[in-house]
Amino acid sequence: MGQIGDRTHVDLVTVGHFKDCPSTEPETSMGLLRSITRTTLIALIATVLTFSDATAQADFPSKPITVLVAAPPGGPSDVTTRIVAQRLATRLGRSVVVENRPGASGFIVMQQLARSAADGHTLALSSLVYHILNPALYKEKLPYDPERDFVPVALLARVPYILVAAPGLPANDVKEFIALAKKNPGKFNYGLPGGSGNTSHILMEMLKKAADIDIVPVPYQGDAPALMAVMSNQVEVAFTTPLGATSLIKAGKLKLLGTATAERLSTFPNTKTFAQQGLPALESSTWFSFIAPAGTPRAVLERLNAEIDQILQLPEVEKQLQDLGSVPAGGSLEATQAFMRAERPRWTRRVEDSGAKIE
């Protein structure tokens, strides 16, 4: 590599020399020489880059891989990460360590990833919240830039949202709850898992605006405490995902009012979607993806994406994710990056339209 680097330096100096010094040959000969030199230089640079990329792929992974998760163990993002990480370790022949660092709206994990070496050995579990909602809500206060600091690796799963209520609430669907809330403005509370700025928060603000109701947020540290608050009638409703709620709904400890899905959930075929209850704008799902520091070699990204895509196609993985209420995703590196780019303007508009603010 030292010789290649030296040769590149010499060619660069040579180009500069011919460009800046007076010509002592006919212009046509000088132009030909410049063309040959530039062509040689471009070819040499392309060769070096190709060689470096191929070397990066051949050497990867050279040590254990760490996946940072900005949530406590046991939640949807953590469980999804571990399902994939376990099999990724087997396929790569290296351990894959899941490191939970919850709190601060994901800032801790995102800043740590941005400072990590861009070699594919440190990844993070990203989501709609960290990659899109945070920038839309925090704006210039955000201590990281998703487009500048990170690059998508693979889309793992899409996760639908549902609205659950306390068992004793005298409402059996979204329309009945809206009617009840209109009769009691400002008297009902909703559980806010993880605090302000997440998908649950945006969806509830969208519901409040669309239905013209006044309900008060009560923040909790995660989904589990928020659902406990609903079950114990401390708050009336909460938006959540099927992961932690399905067994509680089936046990009669929670009441399912509606699903923010395009079609009814197979696990709850008798529950109407929001669209079927007159609120089509609330159709929503979050998603989980792996991201890497910007500058990670393309060959490493392609390798990781291909391995993860194969993992997500395994029947047992599909079943595990579906049992969590998730829809396995996958797809090529280009498709993943295109999807995440397209999500930004859509959800940025939703945040603006909802009027949601960070307290």
C-alpha positions as a printed NumPy array, in Angstrom:
array([[  0.   ,   0.   ,   0.   ],
       [  2.96 ,   2.34 ,   0.679],
       [  4.117,   2.065,  -2.947],
       [  0.623,   2.7  ,  -4.228],
       [  0.354,   5.754,  -2.008],
       [  3.746,   7.063,  -3.214],
       [  2.832,   6.566,  -6.87 ],
       [ -0.437,   8.452,  -6.369],
       [  1.455,  11.376,  -4.826],
       [  3.922,  11.521,  -7.714],
       [  1.159,  11.552, -10.319],
       [ -0.659,  14.346,  -8.505],
       [  2.474,  16.47 ,  -8.431],
       [  3.107,  15.751, -12.084],
       [ -0.347,  16.923, -13.062],
       [  0.139,  20.113, -11.081],
       [  3.536,  20.705, -12.693],
       [  2.28 ,  20.476, -16.264],
       [ -0.718,  22.631, -15.456],
       [  1.177,  25.501, -13.873],
       [  4.438,  25.693, -15.882],
       [  4.751,  27.447, -19.259],
       [  4.415,  25.174, -22.271],
       [  7.615,  24.335, -24.181],
       [  5.882,  22.01 , -26.658],
       [  3.11 ,  22.446, -29.177],
       [ -0.34 ,  22.801, -27.507],
       [ -1.635,  19.596, -29.083],
       [  1.179,  17.537, -27.561],
       [  0.687,  19.206, -24.209],
       [ -3.066,  18.494, -24.286],
       [ -2.403,  14.851, -25.114],
       [  0.046,  14.559, -22.222],
       [ -2.445,  16.122, -19.822],
       [ -5.153,  13.736, -21.025],
       [ -2.919,  10.686, -20.588],
       [ -1.77 ,  11.813, -17.14 ],
       [ -5.287,  12.512, -15.916],
       [ -6.559,   9.206, -17.33 ],
       [ -3.736,   7.334, -15.62 ],
       [ -4.398,   9.115, -12.337],
       [ -8.136,   8.378, -12.426],
       [ -7.496,   4.731, -13.23 ],
       [ -4.944,   4.494, -10.416],
       [ -7.303,   6.056,  -7.867],
       [-10.119,   3.73 ,  -8.951],
       [ -7.769,   0.755,  -8.552],
       [ -6.726,   1.873,  -5.075],
       [-10.345,   2.386,  -3.983],
       [-11.404,  -0.972,  -5.376],
       [ -8.469,  -2.671,  -3.685],
       [ -9.227,  -0.938,  -0.357],
       [-12.911,  -1.866,  -0.525],
       [-12.135,  -5.477,  -1.373],
       [ -9.582,  -5.623,   1.443],
       [-12.122,  -4.196,   3.891],
       [-14.636,  -6.88 ,   2.948],
       [-12.042,  -9.663,   3.13 ],
       [-10.889,  -8.544,   6.598],
       [-14.411,  -8.026,   7.974],
       [-15.197,  -8.821,  10.685],
       [-11.824,  -8.811,  12.406],
       [-13.206,  -8.499,  15.954],
       [-16.528,  -8.694,  17.844],
       [-19.367,  -6.485,  16.633],
       [-21.264,  -4.235,  19.041],
       [-24.87 ,  -3.222,  18.42 ],
       [-26.008,  -0.235,  20.49 ],
       [-29.663,  -0.115,  21.542],
       [-31.19 ,   3.031,  23.054],
       [-33.79 ,   1.074,  25.044],
       [-33.816,  -1.201,  28.085],
       [-33.763,  -4.995,  27.683],
       [-37.074,  -6.662,  26.881],
       [-38.67 ,  -3.955,  24.761],
       [-39.593,  -4.296,  21.069],
       [-36.347,  -2.804,  19.743],
       [-34.153,  -4.854,  22.096],
       [-35.897,  -8.163,  21.374],
       [-35.812,  -7.554,  17.619],
       [-32.101,  -6.72 ,  17.789],
       [-31.266,  -9.864,  19.731],
       [-33.182, -12.126,  17.35 ],
       [-31.059, -10.872,  14.45 ],
       [-27.777, -10.466,  16.377],
       [-27.743, -14.067,  17.567],
       [-27.879, -15.415,  14.025],
       [-25.586, -12.74 ,  12.616],
       [-22.886, -13.91 ,  15.028],
       [-23.224, -17.46 ,  13.727],
       [-23.047, -16.413,  10.083],
       [-20.065, -14.076,  10.551],
       [-18.138, -16.299,  12.959],
       [-17.735, -13.449,  15.451],
       [-19.611, -12.572,  18.597],
       [-22.252,  -9.82 ,  18.276],
       [-22.757,  -7.977,  21.557],
       [-25.985,  -6.067,  22.21 ],
       [-25.286,  -3.07 ,  24.447],
       [-28.318,  -1.336,  25.985],
       [-27.899,   2.37 ,  26.668],
       [-31.389,   3.771,  27.256],
       [-32.333,   7.365,  27.929],
       [-32.015,  10.885,  26.554],
       [-34.304,  10.173,  23.567],
       [-31.584,   8.06 ,  21.974],
       [-29.006,  10.877,  22.034],
       [-26.491,   8.792,  24.025],
       [-26.434,   5.945,  21.509],
       [-26.487,   8.151,  18.424],
       [-23.583,  10.28 ,  19.659],
       [-21.59 ,   7.18 ,  20.6  ],
       [-22.15 ,   5.687,  17.156],
       [-21.144,   8.924,  15.429],
       [-17.81 ,   8.828,  17.307],
       [-17.179,   5.142,  16.544],
       [-14.752,   3.845,  13.914],
       [-16.374,   3.551,  10.489],
       [-15.376,  -0.08 ,   9.98 ],
       [-18.653,  -1.96 ,  10.536],
       [-17.749,  -3.243,  13.992],
       [-20.09 ,  -0.81 ,  15.764],
       [-23.719,  -0.568,  14.688],
       [-26.846,   0.841,  16.293],
       [-30.503,  -0.054,  16.259],
       [-32.24 ,   2.952,  14.765],
       [-35.93 ,   3.639,  14.392],
       [-38.453,   6.157,  13.205],
       [-37.883,   8.092,  16.443],
       [-34.097,   8.437,  16.36 ],
       [-33.729,   8.879,  12.63 ],
       [-36.682,  11.125,  11.758],
       [-38.861,  12.269,  14.663],
       [-35.962,  13.576,  16.745],
       [-34.67 ,  15.816,  13.916],
       [-38.208,  17.083,  13.252],
       [-38.834,  17.909,  16.927],
       [-35.44 ,  18.991,  18.273],
       [-34.247,  20.684,  15.06 ],
       [-31.011,  22.626,  15.685],
       [-30.809,  21.33 ,  19.278],
       [-30.245,  17.774,  18.041],
       [-26.639,  16.743,  18.838],
       [-26.351,  14.557,  15.722],
       [-27.342,  14.652,  12.056],
       [-28.749,  11.321,  10.782],
       [-27.92 ,  12.038,   7.146],
       [-24.419,  13.35 ,   7.829],
       [-23.333,  11.023,  10.638],
       [-24.852,   7.655,   9.708],
       [-25.56 ,   5.305,   6.847],
       [-28.392,   2.705,   6.788],
       [-27.368,  -0.953,   6.782],
       [-30.548,  -3.051,   6.827],
       [-34.251,  -2.703,   7.569],
       [-35.236,  -5.32 ,  10.149],
       [-38.967,  -4.998,  10.775],
       [-42.025,  -2.794,  10.671],
       [-44.065,  -2.576,  13.867],
       [-47.742,  -1.495,  13.876],
       [-49.362,   0.629,  16.573],
       [-52.546,  -0.068,  18.504],
       [-54.654,   1.942,  20.947],
       [-55.416,   0.209,  24.238],
       [-57.629,   1.262,  27.136],
       [-58.279,   0.427,  30.757],
       [-60.6  ,  -2.592,  31.106],
       [-63.218,  -0.571,  32.961],
       [-63.396,   2.278,  30.462],
       [-66.954,   2.489,  29.081],
       [-65.795,   2.509,  25.456],
       [-65.185,  -0.471,  23.182],
       [-63.684,   1.195,  20.131],
       [-62.061,   4.449,  19.038],
       [-65.324,   6.146,  18.084],
       [-66.829,   5.438,  21.482],
       [-63.696,   6.695,  23.225],
       [-63.76 ,   9.936,  21.219],
       [-67.402,  10.498,  22.166],
       [-66.54 ,   9.876,  25.824],
       [-63.548,  12.233,  25.726],
       [-65.63 ,  14.995,  24.149],
       [-68.032,  14.812,  27.083],
       [-65.11 ,  15.033,  29.536],
       [-62.588,  17.542,  28.11 ],
       [-59.263,  17.587,  29.963],
       [-60.355,  14.865,  32.396],
       [-58.791,  11.851,  30.656],
       [-55.072,  10.996,  30.666],
       [-53.   ,   8.959,  28.248],
       [-49.826,   7.028,  28.954],
       [-46.764,   8.237,  27.074],
       [-44.119,   5.443,  26.892],
       [-40.596,   6.83 ,  26.804],
       [-41.657,  10.451,  27.176],
       [-42.225,  13.17 ,  24.609],
       [-41.198,  12.928,  20.982],
       [-41.747,   9.25 ,  20.186],
       [-44.208,   7.658,  17.781],
       [-46.847,   7.165,  20.48 ],
       [-46.7  ,  10.872,  21.253],
       [-47.069,  11.923,  17.611],
       [-49.961,   9.502,  17.023],
       [-51.823,  10.71 ,  20.096],
       [-51.373,  14.337,  19.066],
       [-52.682,  13.41 ,  15.602],
       [-55.693,  11.702,  17.189],
       [-56.375,  14.689,  19.45 ],
       [-56.291,  17.061,  16.5  ],
       [-58.301,  14.853,  14.118],
       [-61.005,  14.106,  16.711],
       [-60.87 ,  17.508,  18.454],
       [-60.472,  16.036,  21.939],
       [-58.504,  17.211,  24.98 ],
       [-56.62 ,  14.485,  26.872],
       [-53.539,  14.95 ,  29.051],
       [-50.183,  13.137,  28.608],
       [-48.521,  11.318,  31.504],
       [-44.941,  10.243,  30.657],
       [-43.461,   6.87 ,  31.645],
       [-40.003,   5.321,  31.256],
       [-41.132,   2.694,  28.752],
       [-43.967,   0.581,  27.377],
       [-44.25 ,  -1.726,  30.391],
       [-44.83 ,   1.023,  33.011],
       [-47.252,   2.827,  30.666],
       [-49.307,  -0.338,  30.175],
       [-49.282,  -0.995,  33.917],
       [-50.697,   2.495,  34.39 ],
       [-53.496,   1.744,  31.918],
       [-54.316,  -1.584,  33.571],
       [-54.486,   0.052,  37.007],
       [-56.704,   2.898,  35.73 ],
       [-54.08 ,   5.571,  36.424],
       [-54.519,   6.63 ,  32.793],
       [-57.334,   5.804,  30.403],
       [-55.521,   4.949,  27.14 ],
       [-52.122,   4.549,  25.49 ],
       [-50.685,   3.921,  22.05 ],
       [-48.38 ,   0.908,  22.079],
       [-47.186,  -1.989,  19.916],
       [-48.513,  -5.567,  19.983],
       [-45.281,  -6.907,  21.541],
       [-46.122,  -6.22 ,  25.178],
       [-49.867,  -5.805,  24.809],
       [-51.128,  -8.91 ,  22.992],
       [-51.058, -11.306,  25.96 ],
       [-52.568,  -8.625,  28.232],
       [-55.407,  -8.002,  25.776],
       [-56.137, -11.716,  25.471],
       [-56.112, -12.008,  29.281],
       [-58.667,  -9.209,  29.574],
       [-56.248,  -6.881,  31.367],
       [-56.318,  -4.372,  28.52 ],
       [-59.02 ,  -3.407,  26.058],
       [-58.118,  -2.994,  22.369],
       [-59.904,  -0.009,  20.81 ],
       [-58.342,   0.089,  17.331],
       [-55.303,  -0.635,  15.196],
       [-53.296,   1.88 ,  13.161],
       [-52.842,  -0.678,  10.388],
       [-53.941,  -0.958,   6.76 ],
       [-55.759,  -4.21 ,   7.516],
       [-57.082,  -5.831,  10.668],
       [-54.503,  -7.715,  12.686],
       [-54.745, -11.486,  12.279],
       [-54.436, -11.877,  16.052],
       [-57.454,  -9.575,  16.601],
       [-59.658,  -9.969,  13.521],
       [-62.725,  -8.471,  15.244],
       [-61.035,  -5.152,  16.038],
       [-61.489,  -2.43 ,  13.433],
       [-58.638,  -0.365,  12.065],
       [-58.583,   3.41 ,  12.546],
       [-59.491,   3.808,   8.875],
       [-62.55 ,   1.629,   9.368],
       [-63.526,   3.932,  12.23 ],
       [-63.246,   7.096,  10.166],
       [-59.61 ,   8.051,  10.867],
       [-57.536,   6.893,   7.868],
       [-54.78 ,   9.477,   8.48 ],
       [-53.655,   7.601,  11.594],
       [-52.478,   4.501,   9.744],
       [-48.915,   4.167,  11.036],
       [-46.112,   1.839,  11.946],
       [-42.661,   2.351,  13.291],
       [-39.65 ,   0.439,  11.995],
       [-36.3  ,  -0.837,  13.181],
       [-33.072,  -0.726,  11.196],
       [-29.357,  -1.169,  11.735],
       [-27.203,   1.861,  10.951],
       [-23.435,   2.385,  10.836],
       [-21.136,   5.403,  11.089],
       [-20.832,   7.451,   7.908],
       [-17.806,   6.428,   5.888],
       [-18.171,   2.7  ,   6.525],
       [-16.828,   0.891,   3.425],
       [-19.486,   0.007,   0.896],
       [-18.314,  -3.61 ,   0.766],
       [-18.825,  -3.973,   4.529],
       [-22.326,  -2.481,   4.284],
       [-23.178,  -4.857,   1.443],
       [-21.898,  -7.839,   3.429],
       [-23.895,  -6.943,   6.532],
       [-27.023,  -6.196,   4.514],
       [-26.833,  -9.489,   2.606],
       [-26.353, -11.537,   5.788],
       [-29.211,  -9.794,   7.616],
       [-31.517, -10.123,   4.62 ],
       [-30.886, -13.876,   4.599],
       [-31.547, -14.055,   8.349],
       [-34.893, -12.287,   7.989],
       [-35.984, -14.881,   5.434],
       [-35.49 , -17.792,   7.838],
       [-38.894, -19.297,   8.739],
       [-38.108, -19.366,  12.463],
       [-37.079, -15.698,  12.422],
       [-40.203, -14.725,  10.516],
       [-42.292, -16.534,  13.138],
       [-40.439, -14.932,  16.045],
       [-40.957, -11.447,  14.652],
       [-44.576, -12.111,  13.758],
       [-45.19 , -13.411,  17.301],
       [-43.964, -10.009,  18.491],
       [-46.526,  -8.33 ,  16.259],
       [-43.862,  -7.197,  13.782],
       [-43.646,  -7.579,  10.024],
       [-40.197,  -8.81 ,   8.864],
       [-38.655,  -6.382,   6.391],
       [-35.251,  -6.957,   4.766],
       [-34.351,  -5.87 ,   1.255],
       [-31.23 ,  -4.666,  -0.523],
       [-28.953,  -1.904,   0.723],
       [-30.317,   0.453,  -1.942],
       [-33.925,  -0.345,  -1.017],
       [-33.236,   0.218,   2.675],
       [-31.613,   3.581,   2.064],
       [-34.386,   4.658,  -0.323],
       [-37.07 ,   3.7  ,   2.212],
       [-35.472,   5.704,   5.013],
       [-35.053,   8.731,   2.751],
       [-38.727,   8.593,   1.765],
       [-39.879,   8.365,   5.389],
       [-38.309,  11.702,   6.349],
       [-40.601,  14.143,   4.492],
       [-43.732,  12.078,   5.271],
       [-43.182,  12.033,   9.031],
       [-41.778,  15.553,   9.183],
       [-45.102,  16.762,   7.772],
       [-46.978,  14.641,  10.309],
       [-45.02 ,  16.167,  13.177],
       [-45.697,  19.674,  11.894],
       [-49.389,  18.981,  11.285],
       [-49.869,  17.391,  14.719],
       [-48.492,  20.42 ,  16.52 ],
       [-46.475,  18.125,  18.821],
       [-43.859,  19.886,  20.913],
       [-41.03 ,  18.73 ,  23.163],
       [-41.792,  19.637,  26.774]])
